Amino acid sequence: MTIGCNDKFDAEFLWWLLCRGRSRKRARFYAHIAATYPERCIVVNTREQSSFRLP
């Protein structure tokens, strides 16, 4: 987190991020967007497919 950031990374947020934030409904929504706008959408399934690398 950055200095002055009031956000917190606790167990409740981690639970939401891993379990509740990735619903099937949301996955279908994003799949629909990717199918509708293939020229504007890039789907990255693995870290190797990404051009962004963490040091």
N, C-alpha and C positions, 0 to 999 in steps of 0.2 A: 504494500500500500504506500501511497505517497504521503508526504508530510502534510498535515492538515486535513487529511481525508477522514471523514467520520464513518465510513463504511467498515464493517467488521466481517471477518471470515470465520464463522463459527460452525458448530455441528449442524445447526438448523439450516443454515445457508447451504452447506455441503449436501445435506439430504435433499433439499429442493433442487440443487444443481444436478445431482446424479439421478434422482428418482422422479421427481415431479416435473422438472423442467423439460424432460424428453418424452413427452407423451406420444402415442401413436397418432393422435389427431394432429399434433403439431408436425410430426414427421410427414404425414400425408400432405399437409398444407405446403411445406417446403418442397416436397417432391412435385406437387402441382405447379408451383412457381418455376421450378427448374425445367419442367416439361413445356410450360407455356412460353418461357423466355430463354431458350437455350443459347441464344447469341449474347445474352447479358449475364448468364449465370455460370459459375464454375463450381463444381462440386468436388471437394477434397475429402477423400475417404481415409487417407493415411497421411502421416507426417511426411513421408517420402514424396508424396505428390505435391506437397506445398513448396513454394519457393522461399518461404520464411523459415529461417533456422534460428533456434535459440543457441546462445553461446555455451 
